[in-house]
Amino acid sequence: MKRELDNLVLQMHAAGITYTDAVREFKKRYILEVLSRHRGNQCKAAEELGMHRNTLSRTIAELGMDSTQIRQGMRRPPTSVRPARMARPGLQIVSGGR
């Protein structure tokens, strides 16, 4: 992983990306990754990141990230949008009648 990071840093430097922009992009990606693991739950993400939830919320705002969009992107789609479940082979669905 260190080699990959070294290569990325070299590429970013060669492309003329400033330190400030590089750090900003890293923070965005890292926070999004942790948030996705916790399905948008900022309290749990902040705990994993080792910061207070208010600090995470403020950092998200400073980075120009839309917390509403983040939360909505992590939710399961409504039932009407989800694919239908397939019955397992060998099981029959029988209507309830006597």
CORHU-V235983 format. One record per backbone hydrogen bond with DSSP energy under -1.0 kcal/mol. NH is the residue of the N-H (numbers start at 1). CO is the residue of the C=O. Records with the same first field share a line. If there is no record, write none. Layout:
NH->CO, CO
This chain:
5->1
6->2
7->3
8->4
9->5
10->6
11->7
12->8
13->9
14->10
15->11
16->13
17->12
22->18
23->19
24->20
25->21
26->22
27->23
28->24
29->25
30->26
31->27
32->28
33->29
34->30
35->31
36->32
37->33
38->34
39->36
40->35
41->38
45->41
46->42
47->43
48->44
49->45
51->46
56->52
57->53
58->54
59->55
60->56
61->57
62->58
63->59
64->61
65->60
70->66
71->67
72->68
73->69
74->70
81->78
82->78
91->88
